Amino acid sequence: MSNQRTTRASMRLVAAFAAALTLHAQAGLAAPTAYFATRILTCDGAPVDRGLLLVRDGKIAQIGPRANLKLPADTRIVDLGDAWLCPGFVDLHHHVSGGGGDINDMVMPLNGELRTLDIVRPHEEAIHRAVAGGITTTLFIPGSGTSIGGFGVLLKMKYGEPLDSMVLRKIGAMKVAQGFNPERHSGDLGLTRMGSSDLLTEQLRIAERYAAKWRAFDASEGPKPKLQPELEQLRQVMDRKVPVLIHTAGARDIVATARMFQDTFHLWMILSHGCFDGWTAAAAVAKRKTPVNLGPRMYEFDRYSRIQGMCQAYWDEGCHDMSINTDAPVVAAEELPLQAAMAVRLGLAYEQALLAVTLVPARQIGIDDRVGSLSSGKDADFLVTRGDPLDPRCPPLRVYIEGKLVYQSGDVK
């Protein structure tokens, strides 16, 4: 009997979605659309039961209990029955929007003039697969083969649409790699931690002086500097307009990274990965309030071969500015919610895990005015599920970006 009820409920949801699609096709998106759902996870407030999300022109116009809100006369109603709504997920460590091996230029150890914006492929199947998991925003970054890999681009996962419509911010973050991956094996400087640290420090000092000259010129306190195109993107980092996302794993390198980028250069930075024995240094970065972006490894074994949840270990030490990543394709892009579910299974509180794939990464990268939660004025990026969106048994039925349906169950095999 229970299976029959589940089947009937599923059929009602499918019928509601079909009706919604017909309305969209017949009438366009000019009039507002109200989505009724049994639960809405806003991620910047309490969940809304028997909720309503009103979307107009790609933005969220209203959100709240449906009994409390008055709708415009021309509103289309999409009753989703027992479905849940959740903000689109955000992944800050993503490598798979450009078709594969175009993200590591290995000749030079420092590549501050490069950017992934130039290699995005809007029809890349990995984009489609990412949105199938509910991931609506990613930071598509260079690889970790060099100390400075270049600059990543912030993208909406609008599979197959023109590039301009996908780009949220052309210069999303500078990608730096510390330890292991970028170690040079061709006889040049950077084979050791000492060498790579020296390379990075000197490059940041050069950029710091260059940015200071431009700030003085803009304030009418100095002559106009000579334009150096290779330093222009780095200048945005030194002016704190663009963050640095730093690939760092291991306790020693985690502390060294925080010391360099926070204590010495005072930059807007996000420490990414934090894996292996990195959790043993969590107290040191917690003192600095270092933003951490953990993954793809969600657990490690301690010295007694016990399983240690990575997120739980960092959280317990006070690292509360925490997001989660996939490092796709290391973990498949569409499995970001599964990463969060694993963090819960391994000791992180559910509410923190949900925020770690929605509002926190959006805030860390500086786009929380547009994405990361469901509130009035933000982009209408949301997913529809049959239940808890972190439950692997409840994959997205539909995904919307800026109010437009970009995925429905079955689009990706």
KELO-779769 format. One record per residue (C-alpha): chain; residue number from 0; z, x, y. Coordinates in nm, 3 decimals, padded with zeros to 5 digits. Example, Ala and Ser with C-alpha at 12.3 -4.5 7.8 and 13.67 -1.06 7.14 Angstrom:
2
{r "A" 0 {00.780 01.230 -00.450}}
{r "A" 1 {00.714 01.367 -00.106}}
//
This chain:
413
{r "A" 0 {00.000 00.000 00.000}}
{r "A" 1 {00.084 00.290 00.232}}
{r "A" 2 {-00.260 00.445 00.171}}
{r "A" 3 {-00.428 00.115 00.258}}
{r "A" 4 {-00.237 00.096 00.588}}
{r "A" 5 {-00.334 00.456 00.669}}
{r "A" 6 {-00.699 00.381 00.593}}
{r "A" 7 {-00.697 00.069 00.812}}
{r "A" 8 {-00.530 00.263 01.096}}
{r "A" 9 {-00.791 00.536 01.068}}
{r "A" 10 {-01.072 00.280 01.075}}
{r "A" 11 {-00.927 00.125 01.391}}
{r "A" 12 {-00.916 00.468 01.557}}
{r "A" 13 {-01.277 00.537 01.460}}
{r "A" 14 {-01.382 00.199 01.597}}
{r "A" 15 {-01.200 00.268 01.925}}
{r "A" 16 {-01.373 00.604 01.959}}
{r "A" 17 {-01.711 00.449 01.885}}
{r "A" 18 {-01.654 00.186 02.153}}
{r "A" 19 {-01.551 00.456 02.398}}
{r "A" 20 {-01.867 00.652 02.329}}
{r "A" 21 {-02.079 00.342 02.385}}
{r "A" 22 {-01.909 00.279 02.718}}
{r "A" 23 {-01.968 00.637 02.825}}
{r "A" 24 {-02.334 00.621 02.726}}
{r "A" 25 {-02.401 00.287 02.893}}
{r "A" 26 {-02.209 00.327 03.215}}
{r "A" 27 {-02.173 00.701 03.283}}
{r "A" 28 {-01.851 00.847 03.423}}
{r "A" 29 {-01.842 00.709 03.777}}
{r "A" 30 {-01.572 00.450 03.707}}
{r "A" 31 {-01.226 00.564 03.592}}
{r "A" 32 {-01.134 00.555 03.224}}
{r "A" 33 {-00.785 00.474 03.097}}
{r "A" 34 {-00.680 00.610 02.759}}
{r "A" 35 {-00.396 00.425 02.587}}
{r "A" 36 {-00.204 00.627 02.325}}
{r "A" 37 {00.119 00.587 02.133}}
{r "A" 38 {00.246 00.925 02.263}}
{r "A" 39 {00.132 01.165 02.536}}
{r "A" 40 {00.266 01.520 02.537}}
{r "A" 41 {00.249 01.617 02.904}}
{r "A" 42 {00.390 01.972 02.863}}
{r "A" 43 {00.540 01.964 03.213}}
{r "A" 44 {00.783 01.680 03.152}}
{r "A" 45 {00.911 01.450 02.880}}
{r "A" 46 {00.665 01.295 02.633}}
{r "A" 47 {00.536 00.954 02.739}}
{r "A" 48 {00.553 00.686 02.470}}
{r "A" 49 {00.308 00.396 02.487}}
{r "A" 50 {00.139 00.601 02.753}}
{r "A" 51 {-00.168 00.581 02.972}}
{r "A" 52 {-00.389 00.864 03.096}}
{r "A" 53 {-00.628 00.765 03.374}}
{r "A" 54 {-00.927 00.995 03.426}}
{r "A" 55 {-01.159 00.985 03.725}}
{r "A" 56 {-01.437 01.235 03.803}}
{r "A" 57 {-01.307 01.487 03.552}}
{r "A" 58 {-00.952 01.488 03.690}}
{r "A" 59 {-00.630 01.318 03.585}}
{r "A" 60 {-00.568 01.038 03.833}}
{r "A" 61 {-00.253 00.885 03.680}}
{r "A" 62 {-00.028 00.934 03.381}}
{r "A" 63 {00.275 00.740 03.264}}
{r "A" 64 {00.394 00.443 03.059}}
{r "A" 65 {00.114 00.188 03.056}}
{r "A" 66 {00.353 -00.093 03.148}}
{r "A" 67 {00.436 00.083 03.478}}
{r "A" 68 {00.087 00.163 03.607}}
{r "A" 69 {-00.159 -00.061 03.784}}
{r "A" 70 {-00.521 00.019 03.710}}
{r "A" 71 {-00.824 -00.009 03.941}}
{r "A" 72 {-01.033 -00.317 03.878}}
{r "A" 73 {-01.333 -00.124 03.744}}
{r "A" 74 {-01.132 00.079 03.490}}
{r "A" 75 {-01.269 00.113 03.138}}
{r "A" 76 {-01.000 00.086 02.872}}
{r "A" 77 {-01.001 00.305 02.562}}
{r "A" 78 {-00.716 00.195 02.334}}
{r "A" 79 {-00.647 00.480 02.091}}
{r "A" 80 {-00.382 00.289 01.899}}
{r "A" 81 {-00.144 00.525 01.717}}
{r "A" 82 {-00.313 00.843 01.840}}
{r "A" 83 {-00.144 01.118 02.041}}
{r "A" 84 {-00.277 01.299 02.348}}
{r "A" 85 {-00.202 01.663 02.421}}
{r "A" 86 {-00.323 01.915 02.682}}
{r "A" 87 {-00.607 02.140 02.573}}
{r "A" 88 {-00.487 02.469 02.428}}
{r "A" 89 {-00.521 02.800 02.615}}
{r "A" 90 {-00.579 03.137 02.443}}
{r "A" 91 {-00.552 03.455 02.651}}
{r "A" 92 {-00.664 03.701 02.380}}
{r "A" 93 {-01.009 03.594 02.267}}
{r "A" 94 {-01.309 03.812 02.173}}
{r "A" 95 {-01.567 03.574 02.027}}
{r "A" 96 {-01.773 03.410 02.301}}
{r "A" 97 {-02.041 03.679 02.317}}
{r "A" 98 {-02.192 03.706 01.972}}
{r "A" 99 {-02.008 03.996 01.813}}
{r "A" 100 {-02.021 04.367 01.888}}
{r "A" 101 {-02.093 04.369 02.261}}
{r "A" 102 {-01.731 04.410 02.372}}
{r "A" 103 {-01.655 04.778 02.304}}
{r "A" 104 {-01.841 05.046 02.499}}
{r "A" 105 {-01.696 05.359 02.343}}
{r "A" 106 {-01.856 05.643 02.541}}
{r "A" 107 {-01.606 05.656 02.827}}
{r "A" 108 {-01.230 05.600 02.791}}
{r "A" 109 {-01.204 05.418 03.127}}
{r "A" 110 {-01.444 05.132 03.199}}
{r "A" 111 {-01.308 04.948 03.501}}
{r "A" 112 {-01.659 04.853 03.615}}
{r "A" 113 {-01.751 04.656 03.299}}
{r "A" 114 {-01.704 04.279 03.245}}
{r "A" 115 {-01.757 04.026 02.968}}
{r "A" 116 {-01.905 03.772 03.210}}
{r "A" 117 {-02.241 03.941 03.151}}
{r "A" 118 {-02.243 03.885 02.774}}
{r "A" 119 {-02.123 03.523 02.731}}
{r "A" 120 {-02.346 03.320 02.499}}
{r "A" 121 {-02.289 02.948 02.570}}
{r "A" 122 {-02.445 02.849 02.236}}
{r "A" 123 {-02.226 03.089 02.038}}
{r "A" 124 {-02.099 02.898 01.733}}
{r "A" 125 {-01.753 03.053 01.773}}
{r "A" 126 {-01.716 02.856 02.099}}
{r "A" 127 {-01.789 02.535 01.912}}
{r "A" 128 {-01.539 02.625 01.642}}
{r "A" 129 {-01.272 02.709 01.901}}
{r "A" 130 {-01.301 02.371 02.069}}
{r "A" 131 {-01.283 02.206 01.725}}
{r "A" 132 {-00.927 02.336 01.711}}
{r "A" 133 {-00.844 02.193 02.053}}
{r "A" 134 {-00.883 02.520 02.243}}
{r "A" 135 {-01.033 02.429 02.579}}
{r "A" 136 {-00.971 02.746 02.784}}
{r "A" 137 {-00.994 03.111 02.682}}
{r "A" 138 {-00.977 03.455 02.836}}
{r "A" 139 {-01.278 03.626 02.680}}
{r "A" 140 {-01.190 03.995 02.698}}
{r "A" 141 {-01.339 04.331 02.596}}
{r "A" 142 {-01.217 04.497 02.279}}
{r "A" 143 {-00.948 04.761 02.247}}
{r "A" 144 {-01.159 05.066 02.167}}
{r "A" 145 {-01.091 05.233 02.502}}
{r "A" 146 {-00.796 05.259 02.740}}
{r "A" 147 {-00.964 05.033 02.997}}
{r "A" 148 {-01.218 04.815 02.820}}
{r "A" 149 {-01.329 04.624 03.129}}
{r "A" 150 {-01.262 04.279 03.269}}
{r "A" 151 {-01.250 03.947 03.086}}
{r "A" 152 {-01.380 03.612 03.207}}
{r "A" 153 {-01.185 03.285 03.200}}
{r "A" 154 {-01.395 03.019 03.029}}
{r "A" 155 {-01.385 02.650 02.956}}
{r "A" 156 {-01.509 02.603 02.598}}
{r "A" 157 {-01.808 02.386 02.695}}
{r "A" 158 {-02.029 02.472 02.402}}
{r "A" 159 {-02.398 02.477 02.489}}
{r "A" 160 {-02.357 02.402 02.860}}
{r "A" 161 {-02.483 02.624 03.145}}
{r "A" 162 {-02.271 02.935 03.196}}
{r "A" 163 {-02.180 02.844 03.554}}
{r "A" 164 {-02.018 02.522 03.435}}
{r "A" 165 {-01.807 02.714 03.180}}
{r "A" 166 {-01.669 02.981 03.412}}
{r "A" 167 {-01.321 02.910 03.544}}
{r "A" 168 {-01.275 03.254 03.697}}
{r "A" 169 {-01.535 03.532 03.679}}
{r "A" 170 {-01.278 03.811 03.687}}
{r "A" 171 {-01.005 03.672 03.467}}
{r "A" 172 {-00.805 03.985 03.386}}
{r "A" 173 {-00.844 04.357 03.329}}
{r "A" 174 {-00.816 04.456 02.963}}
{r "A" 175 {-00.612 04.767 02.886}}
{r "A" 176 {-00.529 04.902 02.539}}
{r "A" 177 {-00.227 05.123 02.471}}
{r "A" 178 {-00.169 05.318 02.150}}
{r "A" 179 {-00.355 05.323 01.817}}
{r "A" 180 {-00.692 05.158 01.894}}
{r "A" 181 {-00.804 05.355 02.201}}
{r "A" 182 {-00.708 05.699 02.069}}
{r "A" 183 {-01.005 05.931 02.123}}
{r "A" 184 {-01.141 06.120 01.822}}
{r "A" 185 {-01.435 06.297 01.986}}
{r "A" 186 {-01.245 06.591 02.125}}
{r "A" 187 {-01.192 06.451 02.475}}
{r "A" 188 {-00.873 06.360 02.656}}
{r "A" 189 {-00.692 06.060 02.508}}
{r "A" 190 {-00.635 06.167 02.149}}
{r "A" 191 {-00.258 06.150 02.205}}
{r "A" 192 {-00.027 05.902 02.377}}
{r "A" 193 {00.033 06.169 02.641}}
{r "A" 194 {-00.336 06.202 02.713}}
{r "A" 195 {-00.413 05.833 02.731}}
{r "A" 196 {-00.108 05.777 02.953}}
{r "A" 197 {-00.229 06.048 03.189}}
{r "A" 198 {-00.581 05.900 03.201}}
{r "A" 199 {-00.452 05.554 03.285}}
{r "A" 200 {-00.199 05.674 03.540}}
{r "A" 201 {-00.455 05.881 03.727}}
{r "A" 202 {-00.710 05.598 03.730}}
{r "A" 203 {-00.453 05.353 03.862}}
{r "A" 204 {-00.348 05.603 04.131}}
{r "A" 205 {-00.711 05.636 04.243}}
{r "A" 206 {-00.749 05.258 04.256}}
{r "A" 207 {-00.416 05.223 04.437}}
{r "A" 208 {-00.528 05.460 04.715}}
{r "A" 209 {-00.866 05.289 04.741}}
{r "A" 210 {-00.707 04.943 04.771}}
{r "A" 211 {-00.460 05.069 05.032}}
{r "A" 212 {-00.745 05.196 05.252}}
{r "A" 213 {-00.916 04.857 05.241}}
{r "A" 214 {-00.592 04.675 05.321}}
{r "A" 215 {-00.544 04.903 05.622}}
{r "A" 216 {-00.900 04.837 05.737}}
{r "A" 217 {-00.859 04.460 05.699}}
{r "A" 218 {-00.543 04.481 05.911}}
{r "A" 219 {-00.729 04.685 06.178}}
{r "A" 220 {-00.504 04.981 06.099}}
{r "A" 221 {-00.764 05.225 05.968}}
{r "A" 222 {-01.135 05.310 05.943}}
{r "A" 223 {-01.367 05.128 05.708}}
{r "A" 224 {-01.357 05.302 05.368}}
{r "A" 225 {-01.667 05.405 05.179}}
{r "A" 226 {-01.760 05.134 04.930}}
{r "A" 227 {-01.708 05.245 04.570}}
{r "A" 228 {-01.851 04.971 04.344}}
{r "A" 229 {-01.690 05.120 04.034}}
{r "A" 230 {-01.346 05.055 04.189}}
{r "A" 231 {-01.404 04.708 04.333}}
{r "A" 232 {-01.272 04.520 04.030}}
{r "A" 233 {-00.976 04.756 04.006}}
{r "A" 234 {-00.906 04.690 04.374}}
{r "A" 235 {-00.842 04.324 04.288}}
{r "A" 236 {-00.585 04.438 04.032}}
{r "A" 237 {-00.408 04.662 04.282}}
{r "A" 238 {-00.406 04.376 04.535}}
{r "A" 239 {-00.238 04.155 04.269}}
{r "A" 240 {-00.526 03.907 04.279}}
{r "A" 241 {-00.615 03.968 03.914}}
{r "A" 242 {-00.372 04.039 03.628}}
{r "A" 243 {-00.383 04.308 03.361}}
{r "A" 244 {-00.367 04.199 02.997}}
{r "A" 245 {-00.246 04.495 02.793}}
{r "A" 246 {-00.301 04.535 02.419}}
{r "A" 247 {00.027 04.695 02.308}}
{r "A" 248 {00.189 04.711 01.965}}
{r "A" 249 {00.495 04.901 01.849}}
{r "A" 250 {00.835 04.943 02.014}}
{r "A" 251 {00.760 05.279 02.178}}
{r "A" 252 {00.434 05.162 02.338}}
{r "A" 253 {00.579 04.829 02.450}}
{r "A" 254 {00.848 05.003 02.654}}
{r "A" 255 {00.598 05.260 02.786}}
{r "A" 256 {00.361 04.982 02.893}}
{r "A" 257 {00.629 04.788 03.081}}
{r "A" 258 {00.746 05.109 03.246}}
{r "A" 259 {00.394 05.201 03.364}}
{r "A" 260 {00.262 04.864 03.478}}
{r "A" 261 {00.584 04.707 03.605}}
{r "A" 262 {00.818 04.987 03.710}}
{r "A" 263 {00.561 05.232 03.846}}
{r "A" 264 {00.268 05.021 03.969}}
{r "A" 265 {00.435 04.678 04.005}}
{r "A" 266 {00.123 04.496 03.887}}
{r "A" 267 {00.067 04.139 03.774}}
{r "A" 268 {00.062 04.205 03.400}}
{r "A" 269 {00.082 04.036 03.061}}
{r "A" 270 {00.189 04.230 02.754}}
{r "A" 271 {-00.027 04.116 02.465}}
{r "A" 272 {00.024 04.155 02.088}}
{r "A" 273 {00.380 04.296 02.074}}
{r "A" 274 {00.346 04.320 01.695}}
{r "A" 275 {00.470 04.552 01.421}}
{r "A" 276 {00.817 04.678 01.519}}
{r "A" 277 {00.763 04.570 01.881}}
{r "A" 278 {01.026 04.301 01.848}}
{r "A" 279 {01.294 04.570 01.820}}
{r "A" 280 {01.220 04.659 02.185}}
{r "A" 281 {01.229 04.299 02.306}}
{r "A" 282 {01.555 04.349 02.495}}
{r "A" 283 {01.396 04.619 02.712}}
{r "A" 284 {01.110 04.396 02.823}}
{r "A" 285 {01.339 04.095 02.858}}
{r "A" 286 {01.533 04.288 03.127}}
{r "A" 287 {01.208 04.325 03.319}}
{r "A" 288 {01.111 03.959 03.263}}
{r "A" 289 {00.783 04.087 03.118}}
{r "A" 290 {00.533 03.809 03.036}}
{r "A" 291 {00.446 03.839 02.665}}
{r "A" 292 {00.143 03.705 02.480}}
{r "A" 293 {00.231 03.738 02.111}}
{r "A" 294 {00.003 03.751 01.811}}
{r "A" 295 {-00.198 03.751 01.599}}
{r "A" 296 {00.078 03.865 01.365}}
{r "A" 297 {00.346 03.596 01.360}}
{r "A" 298 {00.593 03.778 01.136}}
{r "A" 299 {00.702 04.124 01.029}}
{r "A" 300 {00.939 04.263 00.769}}
{r "A" 301 {01.262 04.420 00.890}}
{r "A" 302 {01.418 04.734 00.739}}
{r "A" 303 {01.568 04.525 00.460}}
{r "A" 304 {01.231 04.361 00.376}}
{r "A" 305 {01.338 04.029 00.524}}
{r "A" 306 {01.079 03.820 00.705}}
{r "A" 307 {01.129 03.825 01.080}}
{r "A" 308 {00.954 03.569 01.300}}
{r "A" 309 {00.802 03.758 01.593}}
{r "A" 310 {00.829 03.483 01.854}}
{r "A" 311 {01.183 03.391 01.755}}
{r "A" 312 {01.292 03.757 01.780}}
{r "A" 313 {01.150 03.796 02.131}}
{r "A" 314 {01.288 03.460 02.244}}
{r "A" 315 {01.637 03.535 02.118}}
{r "A" 316 {01.639 03.859 02.321}}
{r "A" 317 {01.550 03.667 02.638}}
{r "A" 318 {01.169 03.696 02.654}}
{r "A" 319 {01.111 03.337 02.764}}
{r "A" 320 {00.782 03.389 02.949}}
{r "A" 321 {00.601 03.370 02.615}}
{r "A" 322 {00.254 03.263 02.504}}
{r "A" 323 {00.077 03.292 02.168}}
{r "A" 324 {-00.270 03.424 02.084}}
{r "A" 325 {-00.516 03.454 01.795}}
{r "A" 326 {-00.692 03.779 01.891}}
{r "A" 327 {-00.997 03.593 01.757}}
{r "A" 328 {-01.173 03.679 01.533}}
{r "A" 329 {-00.867 03.851 01.380}}
{r "A" 330 {-00.732 03.499 01.338}}
{r "A" 331 {-00.998 03.230 01.371}}
{r "A" 332 {-01.015 03.097 01.728}}
{r "A" 333 {-00.964 02.738 01.614}}
{r "A" 334 {-00.633 02.827 01.447}}
{r "A" 335 {-00.433 02.877 01.767}}
{r "A" 336 {-00.225 02.561 01.700}}
{r "A" 337 {-00.159 02.694 01.349}}
{r "A" 338 {-00.025 03.014 01.506}}
{r "A" 339 {00.218 02.799 01.704}}
{r "A" 340 {00.312 02.603 01.392}}
{r "A" 341 {00.389 02.930 01.213}}
{r "A" 342 {00.610 03.036 01.503}}
{r "A" 343 {00.807 02.712 01.461}}
{r "A" 344 {00.834 02.763 01.086}}
{r "A" 345 {00.967 03.112 01.153}}
{r "A" 346 {01.238 03.009 01.399}}
{r "A" 347 {01.094 02.929 01.743}}
{r "A" 348 {01.187 02.591 01.890}}
{r "A" 349 {00.905 02.335 01.873}}
{r "A" 350 {00.899 02.270 02.248}}
{r "A" 351 {00.861 02.641 02.324}}
{r "A" 352 {00.582 02.680 02.069}}
{r "A" 353 {00.387 02.394 02.223}}
{r "A" 354 {00.430 02.539 02.572}}
{r "A" 355 {00.323 02.880 02.439}}
{r "A" 356 {-00.028 02.748 02.373}}
{r "A" 357 {-00.056 02.520 02.678}}
{r "A" 358 {00.133 02.559 03.006}}
{r "A" 359 {00.278 02.910 02.969}}
{r "A" 360 {-00.052 03.096 02.912}}
{r "A" 361 {-00.209 02.895 03.196}}
{r "A" 362 {00.075 03.001 03.425}}
{r "A" 363 {00.066 03.363 03.309}}
{r "A" 364 {-00.303 03.395 03.396}}
{r "A" 365 {-00.276 03.195 03.722}}
{r "A" 366 {-00.464 02.873 03.640}}
{r "A" 367 {-00.176 02.631 03.585}}
{r "A" 368 {-00.288 02.437 03.892}}
{r "A" 369 {-00.583 02.322 03.680}}
{r "A" 370 {-00.496 02.340 03.310}}
{r "A" 371 {-00.205 02.368 03.069}}
{r "A" 372 {-00.041 02.029 03.118}}
{r "A" 373 {-00.130 01.667 03.175}}
{r "A" 374 {-00.038 01.572 03.530}}
{r "A" 375 {-00.210 01.408 03.826}}
{r "A" 376 {-00.470 01.624 03.993}}
{r "A" 377 {-00.530 01.860 03.703}}
{r "A" 378 {-00.848 01.888 03.498}}
{r "A" 379 {-00.874 01.620 03.230}}
{r "A" 380 {-00.868 01.869 02.940}}
{r "A" 381 {-00.703 01.702 02.643}}
{r "A" 382 {-00.724 01.639 02.272}}
{r "A" 383 {-00.670 01.331 02.062}}
{r "A" 384 {-00.489 01.359 01.728}}
{r "A" 385 {-00.342 01.123 01.468}}
{r "A" 386 {-00.001 01.279 01.515}}
{r "A" 387 {00.176 01.601 01.615}}
{r "A" 388 {-00.097 01.840 01.740}}
{r "A" 389 {00.088 02.140 01.590}}
{r "A" 390 {00.085 01.977 01.246}}
{r "A" 391 {-00.209 02.130 01.052}}
{r "A" 392 {-00.258 01.788 00.890}}
{r "A" 393 {-00.346 01.641 01.231}}
{r "A" 394 {-00.653 01.830 01.357}}
{r "A" 395 {-00.823 01.707 01.675}}
{r "A" 396 {-01.024 01.387 01.641}}
{r "A" 397 {-01.172 01.427 01.988}}
{r "A" 398 {-01.155 01.695 02.257}}
{r "A" 399 {-01.231 01.636 02.624}}
{r "A" 400 {-01.292 01.896 02.893}}
{r "A" 401 {-01.288 01.773 03.252}}
{r "A" 402 {-01.311 01.419 03.123}}
{r "A" 403 {-01.621 01.482 02.913}}
{r "A" 404 {-01.621 01.447 02.535}}
{r "A" 405 {-01.710 01.794 02.402}}
{r "A" 406 {-01.608 01.758 02.036}}
{r "A" 407 {-01.553 01.484 01.783}}
{r "A" 408 {-01.436 01.522 01.424}}
{r "A" 409 {-01.724 01.625 01.199}}
{r "A" 410 {-01.923 01.816 01.463}}
{r "A" 411 {-01.823 02.148 01.303}}
{r "A" 412 {-01.843 02.192 00.928}}
//
